[in-house]
Amino acid sequence: MGTDTVRTEAAGERRREQRGWYFYDWACSVYSTSVLTVFLGPYLTSVAEEAADADGFVHPLGIPVRAGSFFAYSVSLSVIVAVLVMPLVGAAADRTGRKKPLLAAAAYTGAAATAAMFFLDGDRYLLGGLLLVVANAAQSVAMMLYNSYLPQIAPPEERDAVSSRGWAFGYAAGSLVLVANLVLYTGHESFGLSESAAVRVCLGSAGLWWGAFALIPLRRLRDRRSEQKPTGEPTAPGFRQLAATVRHMRRHPLTLAFLLAYLVYNDGIQTVISQASIYGSEELGLGQSTLIGAVLLVQVLAVAGALGMGRLARTYGAKRTILGSLVAWTVTLAAGYHLPAGAPAWFFVLAAGIGLVLGGSQALSRSLFSHLVPPGKEAEYFSAYEMSDRGMSWLGPLLFGLTYQLTGSYRDAIISLVAFFVIGFVLLARVPVRQAIADAGNPVPERI
């Protein structure tokens, strides 16, 4: 669907659809916050440690894995499922124009897997790993479809603001639910729950929240039939469809160059998000309540950060604003390496720095990429984009896990991630985005 069509739609209908679109961030961000960032990493690690042998290793499928690395490896494994599924779903969505049924299927698969985490107890680490892989893969498929709506519901001049508001909705929901989680977790005895049961309630309730609020965007978003010829074959396997998508993207090398830069720096962002709680609990010796409070601070400041960076983009352009955020990420991560153990105040300072740049760097990256997608290829191109989003990047968690496995130090693991931000900055700085937008066949905004 082209930009001209978006402009001609009634403004009231467009705003209604945009508001419905925001609510998918509200629905699913609780999974990313409460499950992936706060509770599941430390809890699944403790479950794996319960099942570990005397040397601290578990043996899924007979493979020796240090219990402390199991969560990171599970995140990495989920990308394999996503790589197989997302290109197929993206091509089907563009071919048929029926994104909503596919979005519903992915959203409720992820919500069901998350709700089933309530049953993760004892030494059932394999169940935890399986549910994590299913939920993370489903989340990636759903987010790919959700993101691909952006160029269809907002003309170019609105996209930075619309994308930023979506992220702000997500972080607001994460903050609200984390407050409830904090009350439940810290007062679990007064609720008649053990600490483990309180964590499992927090995990399972995130799936229920996801499923309940996903109904709003599914009611308001509209399917649009594409007039573009699809890439690949209707029944192409995942890797063949991905190869077909990449071949099409090679016709737009500047779009591919931006995607490479995004894949690198977002790999670092997503690994920090998914592994920060492990770093805080295992290396810095901080309690679960402190970690929840720090993540809550990130969520609150991320709302302001997403909206504030959206405003900066109006003055300086999305590309320059993203580059500035990558500098801030590098400084923040280097500071995290030097944090003293057992000092929650400094951990909160670090959390504040992350919160101020987190939402904006993600929201502006999404809106900038939407300008680089040829009309009619939204879901297919966003399938490639989503492979490096929402914890689906495999190299960062793999590097984090391997560094810990080889050194036994989470400080070495966290500082290894600086490379992603430095390399991503260099790659993004080299992309002429105005030319990339023109080459994709889209109108070039006055400021980008």
Secondary structure as UniProt FT lines:
FT   HELIX           3..8
FT   HELIX           11..30
FT   HELIX           31..39
FT   HELIX           40..51
FT   TURN            54..55
FT   STRAND          57..58
FT   HELIX           60..62
FT   STRAND          65..66
FT   HELIX           67..69
FT   HELIX           70..96
FT   HELIX           99..115
FT   HELIX           116..119
FT   TURN            122..123
FT   HELIX           125..148
FT   HELIX           150..153
FT   HELIX           156..158
FT   HELIX           159..186
FT   TURN            187..192
FT   HELIX           195..213
FT   HELIX           215..220
FT   TURN            234..235
FT   HELIX           238..249
FT   TURN            250..251
FT   HELIX           253..278
FT   HELIX           279..283
FT   HELIX           288..316
FT   HELIX           318..337
FT   TURN            341..342
FT   HELIX           344..371
FT   TURN            375..376
FT   HELIX           378..386
FT   TURN            387..388
FT   TURN            390..391
FT   HELIX           395..407
FT   HELIX           410..415
FT   TURN            416..417
FT   HELIX           418..429
FT   HELIX           433..439
FT   TURN            440..441
//
